[in-house]
Structure formats: C-alpha cells, structure tokens
C-alpha cells in the first residue's frame, strides 16, 4: 500500500494540511498511520465529510 503525507493529501483533496492532520488525529481516515510526528495517509483514502457544515435540506 502506498502512503502520502498530509501535505500531499491536502493538495489532492483541496484542503489545508492542517485539516488533513485533524482528520487523522480524530480517526476519521481509516488506515492512516503515525510515524514519529508525521501522519501517513493511504493514497486511495476517501476524503471525510466536513462536520462543520450542515447537511443540505432535501
């Protein structure tokens, strides 16, 4: 399995690296691992939903 850094995933998903770091530390990205002080995210991981936004009304 190939891994990307939080900075690379941030570019891929269109969010900041800090937001990807928050996703990792809260356990919202399955398969993310921490090596020292660096988070590694699987390259095929799906971007979690932003919980700060309300769901759209149907």
PAVOTOR-435177 format. One record per atom (N, C-alpha, C): x, y, z. Coordinates in steps of 0.02 Angstrom, whole numbers, padded with zeros to 5 digits, always signed. Example, Ala and Ser with C-alpha at 12.3 -4.5 7.8 and 13.67 -1.06 7.14 Angstrom:
+00660-00284+00390/+00615-00225+00390/+00660-00165+00390/+00642-00112+00354/+00684-00053+00357/+00645+00002+00394/
This chain:
+00042-00059+00000/+00000+00000+00000/+00044+00062+00000/+00027+00109-00041/+00065+00171-00046/+00034+00224-00001/+00076+00264+00030/+00053+00316+00076/+00075+00385+00051/+00036+00435+00068/+00052+00504+00053/+00055+00543+00119/+00092+00599+00119/+00094+00642+00178/+00031+00684+00181/+00021+00716+00239/-00039+00759+00246/-00037+00817+00197/+00022+00841+00181/+00028+00897+00134/+00006+00875+00064/+00029+00816+00044/+00010+00790-00022/-00065+00775-00026/-00093+00747+00028/-00165+00734+00028/-00205+00798+00029/-00180+00849+00062/-00214+00914+00062/-00220+00943-00007/-00166+00936-00046/-00168+00960-00116/-00217+00918-00157/-00216+00853-00146/-00260+00807-00183/-00334+00821-00168/-00350+00834-00104/-00419+00844-00083/-00441+00917-00085/-00394+00964-00094/-00412+01034-00096/-00426+01065-00027/-00391+01039+00024/-00397+01066+00092/-00327+01079+00118/-00322+01111+00176/-00256+01125+00204/-00228+01062+00236/-00162+01062+00244/-00130+01005+00276/-00151+01000+00349/-00167+01055+00380/-00191+01056+00450/-00258+01019+00455/-00302+01028+00407/-00366+00994+00408/-00357+00918+00399/-00311+00897+00356/-00297+00826+00348/-00268+00798+00413/-00226+00838+00446/-00197+00818+00510/-00253+00807+00562/-00302+00851+00563/-00359+00844+00609/-00398+00781+00593/-00410+00768+00529/-00445+00706+00509/-00408+00644+00535/-00342+00645+00529/-00302+00588+00552/-00304+00580+00627/-00294+00634+00663/-00291+00630+00736/-00358+00613+00768/-00413+00627+00733/-00479+00609+00760/-00502+00541+00736/-00460+00507+00696/-00476+00439+00674/-00527+00435+00617/-00534+00488+00579/-00584+00489+00525/-00558+00464+00459/-00493+00448+00456/-00464+00419+00395/-00440+00348+00412/-00477+00298+00389/-00456+00229+00403/-00389+00213+00369/-00345+00180+00405/-00281+00160+00377/-00225+00211+00386/-00241+00271+00412/-00189+00321+00423/-00145+00298+00481/-00080+00306+00473/-00033+00286+00525/+00012+00344+00543/+00037+00344+00604/+00080+00397+00627/+00150+00369+00636/+00198+00400+00602/+00269+00382+00608/+00305+00442+00640/+00320+00436+00704/+00350+00492+00740/+00299+00548+00747/+00313+00605+00717/+00265+00660+00718/+00234+00671+00648/+00238+00621+00605/+00214+00627+00536/+00157+00578+00524/+00102+00603+00498/+00046+00559+00479/+00055+00537+00407/+00043+00473+00394/+00044+00446+00327/-00027+00420+00311/-00053+00441+00253/-00121+00426+00234/-00119+00382+00172/-00159+00328+00171/-00162+00286+00110/-00184+00328+00050/-00150+00318-00007/-00165+00360-00065/-00235+00349-00092/-00267+00293-00077/-00335+00281-00101/-00388+00298-00049/-00369+00334+00005/-00416+00353+00057/-00468+00402+00030/-00529+00396+00056/-00584+00440+00036/-00587+00499+00085/-00597+00559+00057/-00599+00619+00099/-00661+00616+00144/-00650+00626+00211/-00707+00626+00256/-00750+00688+00247/-00813+00682+00266/-00860+00738+00262/-00839+00791+00314/-00844+00854+00296/-00828+00908+00342/-00886+00917+00390/-00874+00903+00454/-00928+00905+00503/-00946+00975+00525/-00909+01025+00502/-00925+01094+00519/-00983+01120+00477/-00997+01088+00422/-01051+01109+00377/-01114+01070+00392/-01171+01105+00386/-01235+01072+00396/-01253+01034+00333/-01292+00981+00342/-01315+00943+00285/-01366+00984+00246/-01366+00976+00181/-01415+01012+00140/-01484+00983+00151/-01534+01027+00148/-01603+01004+00155/-01626+00971+00091/-01664+00919+00098/-01689+00884+00039/-01754+00914+00014/
